[in-house]
Amino acid sequence: MMTRYLFPHRYKRLGWVLALLGLWLYVLEQTKLLVLPPLLGWLPSFWNNSQPGPRENHDAYALLIIVGALLAACSRERYEDEYIGQLRLEALLGALYIYCGLLVLAILLVSGINFLLVMMYAMFAPLLLFLVLFQLSLRRAQRTTPAHD
Amino acid sequence: MTNNLRVERAIHRFTQEELARRIGVSRQTINAMEAGKYVPSTALALKLAQVFGKPVEALFQLEPGD
């Protein structure tokens, strides 16, 4: 069963908190509403060909988003059964198709240094797409189940 | 594949919640099976047959296209 590779249900909420915190801090910093000191200044970089200096804070936000989204998407549901497992697999396949479609479009439409931006978003897209599609299918399943039957 | 889970559940006067608890799945799973959106595994079909005291063939029927 694929449930062997899932985190316990209690990590799901923690995952949402971490991911939303990372996203929120990233947006605040991008819009210059928040300026924090280097959060990962203590962490050395082993492969760096740019100017020496403390790491940018977006590394910390990226870690928060990745770890958080992974925990939120890959924690067991309260009742993790074979139907939920099927919804999970379908969401994973859907995310892969959408990701590849968007990537093909980006390759056709974007070039030059702007493609670096595409690559940056492409790092997070599969996980975030999977998370969103899986949550949507869970919501749909809950909505179509009558409250009392 | 069609099934008559809803009929059997009504005969046994089980709610979706009660049936879900007996076979260890979520209520959404029972609802999806009854609506024909989900075909259960052999293990789950056997558990349902056990709960209703009937053979699996009495609960699930193949359709011509299956």
Backbone of each chain as ProteinMPNN parsed JSONL, in Angstrom:
{"seq_chain_A": "MMTRYLFPHRYKRLGWVLALLGLWLYVLEQTKLLVLPPLLGWLPSFWNNSQPGPRENHDAYALLIIVGALLAACSRERYEDEYIGQLRLEALLGALYIYCGLLVLAILLVSGINFLLVMMYAMFAPLLLFLVLFQLSLRRAQRTTPAHD", "coords_chain_A": {"N_chain_A": [[0.846, -1.214, 0.0], [0.451, 2.286, -0.74], [0.22, 3.907, 1.442], [2.166, 3.461, 3.262], [4.185, 5.22, 2.793], [3.304, 7.64, 3.643], [2.969, 10.516, 5.807], [2.101, 10.714, 9.334], [-1.295, 11.647, 10.228], [-1.361, 13.863, 11.937], [0.57, 15.663, 11.123], [-0.415, 17.126, 9.076], [-1.775, 19.6, 9.516], [0.33, 21.104, 10.571], [1.939, 21.199, 8.323], [0.4, 22.809, 6.564], [0.51, 25.212, 7.983], [3.285, 25.821, 7.947], [3.773, 25.993, 5.158], [2.056, 28.089, 4.357], [3.075, 30.118, 5.922], [5.677, 30.389, 4.863], [5.018, 31.187, 2.249], [3.667, 33.574, 2.761], [5.651, 35.15, 4.036], [7.445, 35.324, 1.919], [5.95, 36.783, 0.014], [5.555, 39.157, 1.463], [8.192, 40.033, 1.673], [8.922, 40.346, -0.989], [7.229, 42.423, -1.723], [8.326, 44.416, -0.304], [7.335, 44.967, 2.196], [8.226, 43.879, 4.456], [11.275, 43.51, 6.09], [13.661, 41.328, 6.869], [16.449, 40.24, 8.925], [19.267, 38.28, 7.653], [18.17, 35.0, 7.634], [19.292, 32.533, 7.328], [21.971, 32.92, 7.611], [23.946, 31.647, 9.017], [24.349, 29.269, 7.769], [26.52, 27.461, 5.792], [27.33, 27.623, 2.258], [27.9, 25.113, -0.02], [28.34, 24.986, -2.691], [28.824, 27.445, -4.602], [28.916, 30.001, -6.85], [28.658, 32.678, -6.894], [28.86, 36.077, -5.603], [30.549, 36.113, -2.452], [28.809, 35.927, 0.68], [26.115, 36.376, 3.084], [23.388, 33.999, 2.961], [20.471, 34.541, 0.922], [17.19, 35.436, 2.097], [15.186, 34.157, 0.726], [15.849, 31.544, 0.401], [15.243, 30.367, 2.853], [12.458, 30.733, 2.876], [11.75, 29.191, 0.705], [12.449, 26.662, 1.644], [10.622, 26.44, 3.753], [8.203, 26.466, 2.329], [8.454, 24.158, 0.715], [8.852, 22.016, 2.581], [6.555, 22.368, 4.145], [4.425, 22.163, 2.239], [4.866, 19.58, 1.378], [4.371, 18.089, 3.712], [1.681, 18.795, 4.105], [0.48, 17.766, 1.811], [1.194, 15.099, 1.773], [0.448, 13.816, 4.115], [-1.39, 11.434, 6.021], [-4.935, 11.183, 5.565], [-7.747, 11.695, 7.818], [-9.378, 9.397, 7.669], [-7.78, 7.316, 5.987], [-8.209, 5.572, 3.284], [-8.733, 3.091, 0.651], [-10.155, 4.43, -1.37], [-9.568, 7.134, -0.929], [-6.883, 6.893, -1.426], [-6.985, 6.381, -4.161], [-7.991, 8.828, -5.094], [-5.817, 10.395, -4.42], [-3.799, 9.382, -6.088], [-4.906, 9.993, -8.601], [-4.904, 12.761, -8.452], [-2.189, 13.211, -8.4], [-1.42, 12.337, -10.938], [-2.922, 14.112, -12.503], [-1.7, 16.508, -11.736], [0.838, 16.133, -12.795], [0.293, 16.11, -15.578], [-0.766, 18.721, -15.949], [1.404, 20.235, -15.135], [3.369, 19.509, -17.033], [2.104, 20.46, -19.325], [2.02, 23.235, -18.808], [4.741, 23.703, -18.705], [5.554, 23.115, -21.318], [4.183, 25.129, -22.677], [5.504, 27.342, -21.54], [8.1, 26.956, -22.472], [7.676, 27.353, -25.168], [6.807, 30.003, -25.211], [8.438, 31.663, -23.65], [11.706, 33.026, -23.408], [15.297, 33.47, -23.175], [16.767, 35.397, -20.49], [14.515, 35.645, -18.973], [13.52, 33.141, -18.727], [14.598, 32.064, -16.5], [12.944, 32.818, -14.421], [10.709, 31.276, -14.977], [11.845, 28.791, -14.485], [12.281, 29.005, -11.784], [9.656, 29.08, -10.696], [8.876, 26.636, -11.657], [10.165, 24.856, -10.028], [8.589, 24.578, -7.79], [6.069, 24.04, -8.691], [5.052, 21.293, -9.325], [4.579, 20.046, -6.799], [2.899, 21.91, -5.525], [0.752, 21.986, -7.315], [-0.157, 19.349, -7.128], [-0.935, 19.317, -4.44], [-3.055, 21.197, -4.453], [-4.862, 20.064, -6.347], [-5.461, 17.605, -5.108], [-6.652, 18.448, -2.709], [-8.884, 19.709, -3.789], [-10.242, 17.521, -4.947], [-10.791, 16.05, -2.661], [-12.495, 17.817, -1.321], [-14.593, 17.853, -3.171], [-15.488, 15.229, -2.977], [-16.372, 15.226, -0.35], [-18.396, 17.119, -0.493], [-20.28, 15.914, -2.133], [-21.181, 13.897, -0.565], [-23.936, 13.109, 1.329], [-25.021, 14.769, 4.357], [-26.459, 13.303, 6.28], [-27.296, 10.006, 5.878]], "CA_chain_A": [[0.0, 0.0, 0.0], [1.233, 3.511, -0.767], [0.091, 4.625, 2.709], [3.423, 3.275, 3.999], [5.067, 6.366, 2.559], [2.648, 8.878, 4.058], [3.223, 10.965, 7.178], [0.89, 10.618, 10.168], [-2.295, 12.7, 9.98], [-1.146, 15.055, 12.772], [1.492, 16.6, 10.48], [-1.074, 17.842, 7.981], [-2.002, 20.992, 9.911], [1.653, 21.74, 10.673], [2.369, 21.434, 6.947], [-0.304, 23.997, 6.047], [1.026, 26.402, 8.682], [4.633, 26.109, 7.434], [3.706, 26.405, 3.751], [1.443, 29.419, 4.262], [4.021, 31.066, 6.524], [6.723, 30.606, 3.866], [4.438, 31.957, 1.14], [3.333, 34.899, 3.29], [6.91, 35.878, 4.23], [7.999, 35.589, 0.583], [5.183, 37.879, -0.592], [5.849, 40.383, 2.219], [9.536, 40.514, 1.348], [8.907, 40.78, -2.384], [6.542, 43.708, -1.821], [9.098, 45.337, 0.566], [6.582, 45.313, 3.403], [8.923, 43.284, 5.592], [12.702, 43.284, 5.857], [14.212, 40.538, 7.971], [17.886, 39.96, 8.803], [19.479, 36.962, 7.022], [17.74, 33.928, 8.551], [20.164, 31.357, 7.165], [23.339, 33.422, 7.499], [24.849, 30.698, 9.677], [24.461, 28.021, 6.995], [27.448, 27.64, 4.67], [26.923, 27.102, 0.961], [29.018, 24.296, -0.478], [28.529, 25.105, -4.142], [28.352, 28.805, -4.817], [29.857, 30.709, -7.723], [28.359, 34.111, -6.914], [29.58, 36.852, -4.596], [30.41, 35.56, -1.107], [27.946, 36.727, 1.55], [25.08, 35.529, 3.713], [22.323, 33.529, 2.06], [19.25, 35.352, 0.835], [16.104, 34.845, 2.883], [14.251, 33.334, -0.065], [16.192, 30.129, 0.632], [14.465, 29.926, 4.02], [11.047, 30.666, 2.498], [11.608, 28.03, -0.186], [12.457, 25.462, 2.491], [9.336, 26.389, 4.475], [7.129, 26.103, 1.385], [8.607, 22.769, 0.274], [8.586, 21.091, 3.691], [5.158, 22.528, 4.521], [3.531, 21.605, 1.211], [5.053, 18.119, 1.381], [3.644, 17.547, 4.867], [0.242, 18.979, 3.905], [-0.011, 16.917, 0.71], [1.537, 13.681, 1.934], [0.056, 13.263, 5.412], [-2.615, 10.637, 5.93], [-6.208, 11.793, 5.921], [-8.269, 11.087, 9.051], [-9.692, 8.027, 7.252], [-7.013, 7.077, 4.762], [-8.574, 4.248, 2.781], [-8.348, 2.882, -0.746], [-10.769, 5.457, -2.222], [-8.744, 8.335, -0.77], [-5.643, 6.568, -2.137], [-7.218, 6.567, -5.597], [-8.068, 10.278, -5.332], [-4.443, 10.89, -4.309], [-3.082, 9.008, -7.321], [-5.458, 10.753, -9.723], [-4.428, 14.147, -8.313], [-0.768, 13.203, -8.771], [-1.365, 12.236, -12.399], [-3.43, 15.387, -13.014], [-0.672, 17.535, -11.505], [1.92, 15.89, -13.762], [-0.162, 16.557, -16.901], [-0.87, 20.189, -15.968], [2.776, 20.749, -15.035], [4.031, 19.339, -18.329], [1.442, 21.378, -20.251], [2.486, 24.598, -18.527], [6.158, 23.768, -19.059], [5.625, 23.182, -22.791], [3.773, 26.494, -23.03], [6.551, 28.277, -21.133], [9.242, 26.786, -23.384], [7.304, 27.955, -26.446], [6.503, 31.438, -25.133], [9.412, 32.456, -22.891], [13.103, 32.678, -23.703], [16.276, 34.398, -22.605], [16.96, 35.411, -19.035], [13.185, 35.51, -18.354], [13.216, 31.737, -18.481], [15.018, 31.766, -15.123], [11.745, 32.983, -13.593], [9.917, 30.065, -15.221], [12.502, 27.673, -13.787], [12.075, 29.18, -10.341], [8.311, 28.619, -10.362], [8.765, 25.211, -12.02], [10.671, 24.041, -8.918], [7.541, 24.369, -6.786], [4.775, 23.786, -9.315], [4.457, 19.956, -9.225], [4.103, 19.794, -5.442], [1.754, 22.774, -5.22], [-0.375, 21.536, -8.148], [-0.666, 18.11, -6.522], [-1.625, 19.686, -3.198], [-4.323, 21.87, -4.776], [-5.783, 19.115, -7.001], [-5.895, 16.608, -4.128], [-7.6, 19.1, -1.801], [-10.131, 19.928, -4.528], [-10.987, 16.262, -5.095], [-11.314, 15.701, -1.33], [-13.652, 18.698, -1.084], [-15.686, 17.407, -4.041], [-16.009, 13.982, -2.404], [-17.112, 15.574, 0.872], [-19.596, 17.871, -0.859], [-21.295, 15.029, -2.734], [-21.652, 12.934, 0.432], [-24.959, 13.767, 2.146], [-24.669, 14.863, 5.782], [-27.058, 12.156, 6.983], [-27.912, 9.053, 4.952]], "C_chain_A": [[0.869, 1.248, 0.0], [1.156, 4.273, 0.547], [1.337, 4.454, 3.58], [4.291, 4.513, 3.91], [4.438, 7.692, 2.972], [3.01, 9.228, 5.497], [1.947, 10.779, 8.007], [-0.012, 11.846, 9.98], [-1.985, 13.99, 10.735], [-0.207, 16.077, 12.122], [0.826, 17.454, 9.409], [-1.247, 19.332, 8.316], [-0.677, 21.76, 9.999], [2.159, 22.111, 9.274], [1.72, 22.683, 6.364], [0.254, 25.266, 6.675], [2.39, 26.791, 8.109], [4.579, 26.645, 6.009], [3.136, 27.816, 3.622], [2.349, 30.486, 4.863], [5.127, 31.416, 5.524], [6.237, 31.492, 2.73], [4.189, 33.41, 1.557], [4.611, 35.737, 3.445], [7.532, 36.254, 2.886], [7.293, 36.783, -0.06], [5.492, 39.195, 0.121], [7.219, 40.944, 1.854], [9.601, 41.031, -0.087], [8.271, 42.156, -2.536], [7.173, 44.759, -0.9], [8.319, 45.77, 1.812], [7.286, 44.791, 4.656], [10.386, 43.09, 5.207], [13.263, 42.564, 7.078], [15.721, 40.414, 7.814], [18.07, 38.587, 8.174], [19.175, 35.821, 7.998], [18.675, 32.715, 8.474], [21.624, 31.788, 6.998], [24.375, 32.466, 8.062], [25.127, 29.459, 8.824], [25.413, 28.203, 5.814], [26.878, 27.062, 3.373], [28.114, 26.352, 0.361], [29.302, 24.433, -1.972], [27.961, 26.449, -4.567], [29.365, 29.536, -5.697], [29.542, 32.205, -7.815], [29.146, 34.809, -5.802], [29.438, 36.197, -3.22], [29.564, 36.496, -0.242], [26.886, 35.83, 2.16], [24.008, 35.128, 2.702], [21.141, 34.489, 2.071], [18.139, 34.645, 1.617], [15.161, 33.975, 2.055], [14.597, 31.852, 0.015], [15.362, 29.57, 1.787], [12.987, 29.784, 3.657], [10.792, 29.454, 1.592], [11.571, 26.74, 0.632], [11.135, 25.315, 3.235], [8.217, 25.917, 3.549], [7.239, 24.625, 0.996], [8.267, 21.789, 1.4], [7.105, 21.158, 4.072], [4.214, 21.877, 3.52], [3.649, 20.08, 1.163], [4.281, 17.48, 2.532], [2.132, 17.651, 4.662], [-0.301, 18.009, 2.854], [0.174, 15.435, 1.001], [1.326, 13.163, 3.361], [-1.228, 12.481, 5.22], [-3.833, 11.492, 6.229], [-6.71, 11.11, 7.195], [-8.673, 9.627, 8.788], [-8.979, 7.792, 5.934], [-7.341, 5.674, 4.275], [-8.277, 4.173, 1.283], [-8.964, 3.921, -1.694], [-9.961, 6.753, -2.156], [-7.407, 8.128, -1.501], [-5.799, 6.766, -3.637], [-7.306, 8.056, -5.949], [-6.667, 10.881, -5.329], [-3.662, 10.601, -5.594], [-3.574, 9.81, -8.522], [-4.977, 12.208, -9.678], [-2.966, 14.249, -8.739], [-0.612, 13.171, -10.292], [-1.829, 13.539, -13.041], [-2.38, 16.482, -12.881], [0.464, 17.377, -12.51], [1.533, 16.394, -15.147], [-0.19, 18.086, -16.976], [0.531, 20.801, -15.951], [3.481, 20.667, -16.387], [3.429, 20.283, -19.37], [1.951, 22.804, -20.071], [3.95, 24.767, -18.939], [6.343, 23.879, -20.572], [5.26, 24.587, -23.257], [4.878, 27.489, -22.725], [7.754, 28.18, -22.071], [8.951, 27.455, -24.727], [7.234, 29.482, -26.372], [7.589, 32.287, -24.483], [10.827, 32.056, -23.292], [14.017, 33.723, -23.079], [16.329, 34.302, -21.093], [15.625, 35.275, -18.296], [12.85, 34.057, -18.02], [13.679, 31.296, -17.08], [13.832, 31.856, -14.165], [10.844, 31.746, -13.73], [10.513, 28.894, -14.438], [12.3, 27.77, -12.28], [10.68, 28.668, -9.939], [8.151, 27.124, -10.651], [9.282, 24.311, -10.894], [9.552, 23.669, -7.942], [6.233, 23.854, -7.388], [4.242, 22.359, -9.126], [3.844, 19.682, -7.848], [2.856, 20.615, -5.135], [0.528, 22.371, -6.049], [-1.005, 20.278, -7.559], [-1.478, 18.433, -5.274], [-3.0, 20.283, -3.503], [-5.321, 20.877, -5.384], [-6.317, 18.094, -6.006], [-6.908, 17.216, -3.164], [-8.936, 19.325, -2.501], [-10.93, 18.633, -4.654], [-11.524, 15.779, -3.755], [-12.564, 16.518, -1.017], [-14.858, 18.225, -1.892], [-16.324, 16.149, -3.461], [-16.83, 14.271, -1.146], [-18.437, 16.255, 0.54], [-20.68, 16.955, -1.401], [-21.781, 13.962, -1.751], [-22.689, 13.622, 1.322], [-24.595, 13.734, 3.629], [-25.229, 13.686, 6.567], [-27.721, 11.262, 5.956], [-27.752, 7.65, 5.517]], "O_chain_A": [[1.909, 1.279, 0.659], [1.94, 5.197, 0.763], [1.541, 5.213, 4.527], [5.043, 4.824, 4.834], [4.986, 8.755, 2.68], [3.317, 8.35, 6.304], [0.85, 10.695, 7.456], [0.45, 12.93, 9.623], [-2.294, 15.081, 10.257], [-0.19, 17.238, 12.529], [1.431, 18.395, 8.894], [-0.913, 20.205, 7.515], [-0.578, 22.907, 9.562], [2.725, 23.184, 9.067], [2.39, 23.513, 5.749], [0.45, 26.272, 5.993], [2.626, 27.963, 7.817], [5.248, 27.625, 5.681], [3.663, 28.639, 2.873], [2.392, 31.618, 4.38], [5.475, 32.585, 5.355], [6.927, 32.416, 2.299], [4.464, 34.344, 0.804], [4.647, 36.897, 3.033], [8.073, 37.348, 2.723], [7.937, 37.678, -0.607], [5.669, 40.227, -0.525], [7.398, 42.157, 1.739], [10.257, 42.035, -0.363], [8.702, 42.96, -3.363], [6.633, 45.852, -0.733], [8.608, 46.809, 2.405], [6.981, 45.21, 5.772], [10.694, 42.572, 4.134], [13.329, 43.122, 8.173], [16.23, 40.474, 6.694], [17.127, 37.795, 8.157], [19.82, 35.684, 9.037], [18.822, 31.97, 9.443], [22.411, 31.112, 6.334], [25.533, 32.468, 7.643], [26.039, 28.688, 9.126], [25.145, 29.013, 4.926], [26.06, 26.142, 3.389], [29.209, 26.904, 0.251], [30.367, 24.044, -2.452], [26.771, 26.574, -4.856], [30.531, 29.671, -5.329], [30.067, 32.913, -8.675], [29.991, 34.199, -5.148], [28.345, 35.77, -2.85], [29.602, 37.714, -0.416], [26.769, 34.66, 1.797], [23.761, 35.83, 1.722], [20.85, 35.149, 3.069], [18.149, 33.425, 1.775], [14.424, 33.154, 2.603], [13.756, 30.998, -0.265], [14.847, 28.454, 1.716], [12.334, 28.829, 4.077], [9.764, 28.785, 1.698], [10.775, 25.841, 0.359], [10.59, 24.216, 3.341], [7.393, 25.084, 3.925], [6.231, 23.919, 0.954], [7.495, 20.851, 1.203], [6.473, 20.125, 4.296], [3.312, 21.131, 3.901], [2.664, 19.377, 0.938], [3.619, 16.457, 2.354], [1.388, 16.728, 4.994], [-1.41, 17.493, 2.994], [-0.603, 14.606, 0.528], [1.953, 12.184, 3.766], [-2.052, 12.815, 4.369], [-3.774, 12.413, 7.045], [-6.175, 10.081, 7.607], [-8.355, 8.736, 9.576], [-9.542, 8.053, 4.87], [-6.809, 4.694, 4.797], [-7.652, 5.071, 0.717], [-8.36, 4.257, -2.712], [-9.701, 7.389, -3.177], [-6.87, 9.053, -2.111], [-4.889, 7.249, -4.31], [-6.768, 8.494, -6.966], [-6.362, 11.766, -6.128], [-2.958, 11.466, -6.116], [-2.782, 10.252, -9.353], [-4.684, 12.811, -10.711], [-2.551, 15.232, -9.354], [0.218, 13.882, -10.858], [-1.221, 14.02, -13.997], [-2.189, 17.286, -13.794], [0.992, 18.367, -13.017], [2.341, 17.033, -15.822], [0.298, 18.676, -17.94], [0.806, 21.764, -16.665], [4.108, 21.629, -16.831], [4.149, 20.842, -20.197], [2.272, 23.491, -21.04], [4.352, 25.814, -19.446], [7.183, 24.643, -21.048], [5.929, 25.164, -24.114], [5.168, 28.374, -23.531], [8.355, 29.194, -22.424], [9.836, 28.042, -25.348], [7.556, 30.172, -27.338], [7.665, 33.491, -24.727], [11.107, 30.874, -23.491], [13.561, 34.726, -22.531], [15.988, 33.279, -20.499], [15.591, 34.846, -17.142], [12.017, 33.776, -17.158], [13.211, 30.289, -16.549], [13.723, 31.074, -13.22], [10.296, 31.241, -12.75], [9.794, 28.114, -13.815], [12.166, 26.76, -11.59], [10.54, 27.921, -8.97], [7.389, 26.432, -9.977], [8.895, 23.146, -10.802], [9.563, 22.592, -7.347], [5.392, 23.301, -6.679], [3.067, 22.21, -8.79], [2.737, 19.154, -7.744], [1.886, 20.11, -4.569], [-0.598, 22.407, -5.553], [-2.228, 20.153, -7.497], [-2.566, 17.896, -5.071], [-3.993, 19.913, -2.877], [-6.486, 20.848, -4.988], [-7.498, 17.749, -6.049], [-7.91, 16.581, -2.834], [-9.995, 19.157, -1.897], [-12.149, 18.636, -4.488], [-12.591, 15.167, -3.701], [-13.558, 15.992, -0.516], [-15.984, 18.191, -1.396], [-17.547, 16.014, -3.451], [-17.858, 13.636, -0.909], [-19.458, 16.014, 1.185], [-21.866, 17.185, -1.163], [-22.696, 13.203, -2.069], [-22.372, 14.603, 1.995], [-23.948, 12.799, 4.1], [-24.544, 13.131, 7.426], [-28.615, 11.705, 5.236], [-28.198, 6.682, 4.902]]}, "seq_chain_B": "MTNNLRVERAIHRFTQEELARRIGVSRQTINAMEAGKYVPSTALALKLAQVFGKPVEALFQLEPGD", "coords_chain_B": {"N_chain_B": [[-19.588, -1.571, -13.78], [-22.22, -2.517, -11.652], [-23.95, -2.012, -8.525], [-25.796, -3.046, -5.578], [-25.631, -1.762, -3.143], [-26.809, 0.35, -1.773], [-29.442, -0.466, -1.508], [-29.15, -2.821, 0.013], [-28.084, -1.697, 2.276], [-30.21, -0.195, 3.152], [-32.01, -2.235, 3.715], [-30.752, -3.47, 5.864], [-30.808, -1.403, 7.564], [-28.677, 0.402, 7.983], [-26.788, 3.336, 8.477], [-24.78, 5.405, 6.286], [-22.559, 6.128, 7.702], [-22.466, 4.193, 9.737], [-22.094, 1.821, 8.276], [-19.655, 2.448, 7.097], [-18.028, 2.55, 9.342], [-18.129, -0.111, 10.151], [-16.749, -1.487, 8.14], [-14.388, -0.191, 8.088], [-13.754, 2.164, 6.572], [-13.938, 5.478, 5.002], [-16.828, 7.672, 5.108], [-17.189, 8.932, 2.726], [-16.189, 7.088, 0.959], [-18.08, 5.017, 1.016], [-20.243, 6.422, -0.041], [-19.243, 7.055, -2.595], [-19.004, 4.497, -3.682], [-21.671, 3.645, -3.693], [-22.717, 5.465, -5.466], [-21.617, 4.583, -7.758], [-19.2, 5.585, -8.529], [-16.863, 4.595, -7.698], [-15.112, 1.59, -7.745], [-14.742, -0.981, -5.541], [-11.869, -2.631, -3.972], [-11.005, -6.172, -4.016], [-10.744, -7.051, -1.381], [-12.231, -5.173, 0.056], [-14.749, -5.529, -1.071], [-15.267, -8.121, -0.223], [-15.405, -7.697, 2.518], [-17.717, -6.148, 2.646], [-19.564, -8.01, 1.74], [-19.439, -9.782, 3.824], [-20.455, -8.264, 5.952], [-23.097, -7.846, 5.092], [-23.9, -10.429, 4.89], [-24.038, -11.9, 2.51], [-23.182, -13.394, -0.699], [-20.473, -12.061, -2.726], [-21.229, -11.727, -5.388], [-23.892, -11.187, -5.193], [-23.979, -8.63, -4.437], [-22.454, -7.102, -6.194], [-22.523, -6.547, -9.684], [-21.482, -7.415, -12.954], [-21.365, -5.311, -15.853], [-22.38, -5.204, -19.334], [-20.274, -3.871, -20.76], [-18.03, -4.244, -19.167]], "CA_chain_B": [[-20.043, -2.478, -12.719], [-23.291, -1.939, -10.826], [-24.065, -2.659, -7.203], [-27.029, -2.681, -4.854], [-25.222, -1.48, -1.766], [-27.769, 1.258, -1.125], [-30.619, -1.288, -1.158], [-28.762, -3.691, 1.132], [-27.892, -0.853, 3.457], [-31.555, 0.158, 3.632], [-32.6, -3.452, 4.309], [-30.104, -3.683, 7.173], [-30.982, -0.15, 8.327], [-27.396, 1.009, 8.343], [-26.457, 4.63, 7.858], [-23.462, 5.346, 5.619], [-21.575, 6.235, 8.79], [-22.406, 2.897, 10.432], [-21.467, 0.851, 7.371], [-18.242, 2.845, 6.953], [-17.324, 2.155, 10.572], [-18.022, -1.574, 10.203], [-15.728, -2.04, 7.232], [-13.148, 0.558, 8.285], [-13.441, 3.148, 5.52], [-14.587, 6.764, 5.229], [-18.207, 7.76, 4.603], [-17.069, 9.323, 1.315], [-15.953, 5.866, 0.178], [-19.384, 4.352, 0.875], [-21.038, 7.236, -0.958], [-18.702, 6.91, -3.952], [-19.346, 3.145, -4.173], [-23.113, 3.604, -3.971], [-22.981, 6.291, -6.654], [-20.97, 3.951, -8.904], [-17.994, 6.326, -8.922], [-15.676, 3.877, -7.245], [-15.227, 0.124, -7.66], [-13.843, -1.337, -4.433], [-10.937, -3.751, -4.136], [-11.568, -7.471, -3.63], [-10.808, -7.13, 0.085], [-13.347, -4.348, 0.539], [-15.98, -6.19, -1.523], [-15.487, -9.263, 0.668], [-15.843, -7.167, 3.815], [-19.123, -5.754, 2.491], [-20.348, -9.249, 1.654], [-19.468, -10.341, 5.176], [-21.355, -7.435, 6.77], [-24.478, -8.061, 4.657], [-24.197, -11.866, 4.922], [-24.388, -12.361, 1.154], [-21.991, -13.517, -1.569], [-20.084, -10.821, -3.42], [-21.997, -11.607, -6.646], [-25.228, -10.644, -4.918], [-23.833, -7.186, -4.203], [-21.848, -6.447, -7.365], [-22.808, -7.213, -10.958], [-20.771, -6.883, -14.127], [-22.188, -4.775, -16.922], [-21.881, -5.702, -20.635], [-19.009, -3.244, -21.177], [-16.926, -4.532, -18.232]], "C_chain_B": [[-21.146, -1.796, -11.905], [-23.291, -2.634, -9.461], [-25.378, -2.264, -6.561], [-26.72, -2.454, -3.369], [-26.251, -0.614, -1.038], [-28.997, 0.483, -0.654], [-30.297, -2.161, 0.055], [-28.617, -2.889, 2.423], [-29.255, -0.465, 4.05], [-32.21, -1.042, 4.316], [-32.051, -3.668, 5.72], [-30.189, -2.455, 8.081], [-29.664, 0.399, 8.875], [-27.338, 2.411, 7.749], [-25.116, 4.453, 7.14], [-22.351, 5.346, 6.668], [-21.362, 4.873, 9.461], [-21.708, 1.851, 9.56], [-19.967, 1.157, 7.212], [-17.436, 2.372, 8.168], [-17.104, 0.639, 10.609], [-16.94, -2.135, 9.283], [-14.438, -1.214, 7.243], [-12.75, 1.467, 7.137], [-14.132, 4.468, 5.862], [-16.007, 6.732, 4.658], [-18.202, 8.154, 3.121], [-16.891, 8.097, 0.432], [-17.269, 5.111, -0.042], [-20.224, 5.102, -0.153], [-20.569, 7.064, -2.401], [-19.033, 5.526, -4.523], [-20.821, 3.082, -4.551], [-23.457, 4.39, -5.23], [-22.34, 5.692, -7.912], [-19.722, 4.678, -9.367], [-16.735, 5.575, -8.558], [-15.973, 2.384, -7.141], [-14.24, -0.347, -6.598], [-12.905, -2.487, -4.787], [-11.637, -5.052, -3.718], [-11.743, -7.539, -2.117], [-12.009, -6.357, 0.618], [-14.684, -4.965, 0.139], [-16.301, -7.376, -0.615], [-15.947, -8.814, 2.055], [-17.317, -6.77, 3.761], [-20.025, -6.987, 2.473], [-20.506, -9.87, 3.043], [-20.476, -9.574, 6.058], [-22.814, -7.718, 6.404], [-24.867, -9.544, 4.638], [-24.612, -12.42, 3.575], [-23.124, -12.562, 0.343], [-21.722, -12.223, -2.334], [-20.925, -10.606, -4.679], [-23.394, -11.05, -6.417], [-25.172, -9.133, -4.708], [-23.343, -6.451, -5.447], [-22.145, -7.247, -8.622], [-22.023, -6.554, -12.083], [-21.771, -6.356, -15.134], [-21.614, -5.265, -18.254], [-20.525, -5.12, -21.038], [-17.813, -3.613, -20.314], [-16.055, -5.68, -18.713]], "O_chain_B": [[-21.013, -0.635, -11.518], [-22.705, -3.702, -9.286], [-25.999, -1.274, -6.947], [-27.449, -2.897, -2.481], [-26.529, -0.814, 0.145], [-29.527, 0.724, 0.43], [-31.078, -2.231, 1.005], [-28.98, -3.345, 3.507], [-29.431, -0.414, 5.267], [-32.87, -0.904, 5.345], [-32.791, -4.004, 6.645], [-29.707, -2.467, 9.213], [-29.552, 0.794, 10.035], [-27.799, 2.631, 6.629], [-24.408, 3.47, 7.362], [-21.342, 4.655, 6.53], [-20.231, 4.461, 9.717], [-20.854, 1.099, 10.029], [-19.131, 0.253, 7.196], [-16.322, 1.865, 8.037], [-16.052, 0.16, 11.034], [-16.295, -3.133, 9.606], [-13.506, -1.506, 6.494], [-11.579, 1.544, 6.765], [-14.823, 4.572, 6.876], [-16.341, 5.879, 3.836], [-19.089, 7.764, 2.362], [-17.375, 8.06, -0.699], [-17.54, 4.628, -1.141], [-20.841, 4.493, -1.027], [-21.383, 6.941, -3.317], [-19.312, 5.4, -5.715], [-21.182, 2.537, -5.594], [-24.373, 4.027, -5.969], [-22.501, 6.231, -9.007], [-19.23, 4.429, -10.467], [-15.654, 5.887, -9.058], [-16.959, 1.973, -6.528], [-13.035, -0.136, -6.735], [-13.115, -3.211, -5.76], [-12.723, -5.025, -3.139], [-12.762, -8.025, -1.625], [-12.714, -6.822, 1.514], [-15.641, -4.934, 0.912], [-17.461, -7.61, -0.276], [-16.775, -9.47, 2.686], [-18.073, -7.019, 4.701], [-21.089, -7.014, 3.092], [-21.559, -10.408, 3.386], [-21.243, -10.177, 6.808], [-23.669, -7.821, 7.283], [-26.028, -9.878, 4.399], [-25.451, -13.317, 3.505], [-22.092, -11.967, 0.654], [-22.62, -11.409, -2.555], [-21.292, -9.479, -5.01], [-24.01, -10.507, -7.333], [-26.19, -8.445, -4.79], [-23.759, -5.326, -5.721], [-22.032, -8.473, -8.63], [-21.91, -5.331, -12.163], [-22.88, -6.876, -15.26], [-20.463, -5.701, -18.295], [-19.705, -5.837, -21.611], [-16.679, -3.321, -20.693], [-15.089, -6.045, -18.044]]}, "name": "protein", "num_of_chains": 2, "seq": "MMTRYLFPHRYKRLGWVLALLGLWLYVLEQTKLLVLPPLLGWLPSFWNNSQPGPRENHDAYALLIIVGALLAACSRERYEDEYIGQLRLEALLGALYIYCGLLVLAILLVSGINFLLVMMYAMFAPLLLFLVLFQLSLRRAQRTTPAHDMTNNLRVERAIHRFTQEELARRIGVSRQTINAMEAGKYVPSTALALKLAQVFGKPVEALFQLEPGD"}
